[in-house]
Amino acid sequence: MSALNLRLPDSVHRHIREIAKEDGVSINLFITSAVSEKISALTTENYIAERARKARKGAFARVLDRVPQRKPMPGDER
């Protein structure tokens, strides 16, 4: 594990301290979780974008053609 010195505006530090206290976790754990969530969001976005670049519209249309035609459930109508 490594250490990181981080400069934060006082207002951001205050919010982090308050939220961490409300959640019953340390500031370190709160920041670690927040950064982990951001990393997950960015890597997921990149993964989906990469998959989309490899997609073939014709293959997608063929899959959709196999979906049975049914009336939408109440509340799902357009």
C-alpha positions as CSV (number, residue, x, y, z in Angstrom):
1,M,0.0,0.0,0.0
2,S,1.2,3.5,-0.7
3,A,0.7,6.9,0.9
4,L,-0.4,10.0,-0.9
5,N,-0.3,13.6,0.3
6,L,-3.3,15.4,-1.0
7,R,-4.2,19.1,-0.9
8,L,-7.9,19.8,-0.7
9,P,-9.8,23.0,-0.3
10,D,-11.0,23.4,3.3
11,S,-14.7,23.1,2.2
12,V,-14.1,19.8,0.4
13,H,-12.2,18.4,3.4
14,R,-15.1,19.5,5.7
15,H,-17.6,17.7,3.6
16,I,-15.5,14.6,3.4
17,R,-15.1,14.6,7.2
18,E,-18.8,15.1,7.8
19,I,-19.9,12.4,5.3
20,A,-17.4,9.9,6.6
21,K,-18.5,10.5,10.1
22,E,-22.2,10.0,9.2
23,D,-21.2,6.8,7.4
24,G,-19.2,5.6,10.3
25,V,-16.0,5.2,8.3
26,S,-12.6,6.9,8.3
27,I,-11.7,9.7,6.0
28,N,-9.1,7.4,4.4
29,L,-11.7,4.7,3.7
30,F,-14.2,7.3,2.3
31,I,-11.7,8.7,-0.1
32,T,-10.5,5.2,-1.1
33,S,-14.1,4.2,-1.8
34,A,-14.8,7.4,-3.8
35,V,-11.7,7.0,-5.9
36,S,-12.5,3.3,-6.5
37,E,-16.0,4.2,-7.6
38,K,-14.6,6.7,-10.1
39,I,-12.1,4.3,-11.5
40,S,-14.8,1.7,-11.9
41,A,-17.1,4.2,-13.7
42,L,-14.3,5.2,-16.1
43,T,-13.1,1.8,-16.9
44,T,-16.6,0.5,-17.5
45,E,-17.3,3.5,-19.8
46,N,-14.1,2.6,-21.7
47,Y,-15.0,-1.1,-21.9
48,I,-18.5,-0.3,-23.2
49,A,-17.1,2.1,-25.8
50,E,-14.6,-0.4,-27.0
51,R,-17.3,-3.1,-27.3
52,A,-19.5,-0.6,-29.2
53,R,-16.7,0.0,-31.7
54,K,-16.5,-3.7,-32.4
55,A,-20.3,-4.1,-32.8
56,R,-21.9,-5.1,-36.1
57,K,-25.3,-3.5,-36.7
58,G,-26.4,-6.4,-38.8
59,A,-25.7,-8.9,-36.0
60,F,-27.6,-6.7,-33.6
61,A,-30.6,-6.5,-35.9
62,R,-30.6,-10.3,-36.3
63,V,-30.8,-10.7,-32.6
64,L,-33.6,-8.3,-32.3
65,D,-35.5,-10.1,-35.1
66,R,-35.6,-13.2,-32.8
67,V,-37.4,-11.3,-30.0
68,P,-41.1,-12.3,-30.0
69,Q,-43.5,-9.5,-30.9
70,R,-45.8,-8.8,-28.0
71,K,-47.9,-6.0,-26.7
72,P,-46.0,-3.9,-24.1
73,M,-47.0,-4.4,-20.5
74,P,-49.2,-1.6,-19.0
75,G,-47.0,1.4,-18.3
76,D,-44.3,0.3,-20.8
77,E,-46.1,1.7,-23.9
78,R,-44.6,4.5,-25.9
